[in-house]
Amino acid sequence: MTTRSIIMKKMDRGEADEIVIFLSRDKGWLTGVAKNSRKSRVRFGGHLEPFCVVDIVIRSRRKDNMVWIDEAHMVKGFLRIRENMELLARASYFLELSSGLLPEGQADPEVFDLLEKILEGLDKSTSGSIEFLVLEIRLLALLGYQPVFDNCPMCGKGFSASNDIIFSPWAGGLCHKTCLKESSSINVSVSPATVVALCHALNPDSRLAGRIKLSRSAQTEIRRSLSALVRYIRGKDLKSLKFMEEVGYI
Ligand SMILES: [Zn+2]
């Protein structure tokens, strides 16, 4: 069968083969063996490159969970992403995030389409950081981990300008400080102004959505909240996230 796919990474195997990890729209995350791919320009033509959207012809293998990759044809090359270290790191993060939260072999076309949209946005760099934060929150929602920003999950009430507000990865969202019994080193303080701006940005019906400007400190608060949440739900660090922090991309 032919399935539209996004390549995450590939590794050499032996003299001529490659192992490719990719997200297919129809079968979810798969690991494939591309036999003779480093020699056959006809069947592969150098199209199995990370971050590309590719139509891949796959066939099941009897001996393991991997598939055979028989052919690959480039649909979108995203050259800018592949040539720019920061864009590459950001694209890696979105792929690493979804590969960790979507089980292998489980198809999710909505996740696929959103990832493709994110890669397109990165490649054109038409979106600012707030758009990518919103897209990340949408991706987390599709993967079943929607963070809650409008009401405190502990008491169900909203927030006011006089509240001390804490993002708790354990509670899965923003909480009143007084509702959390214990403090935790992974909690993040978030200002009421950030909460108001973020809720507007996330509300598709808001007249302000798409025109929201977030201050540097607000963006930092949201970024730190999402990073803490992602690490909490993965139960470990993400290589791409750690790298972006170390080099100062986020
Ligand atoms: Zn509360």
Residues whose N, C-alpha, C, O or C-beta is under 5 A from the ligand:
A	BS01	ZN	C152 M154 C155 H176 C179
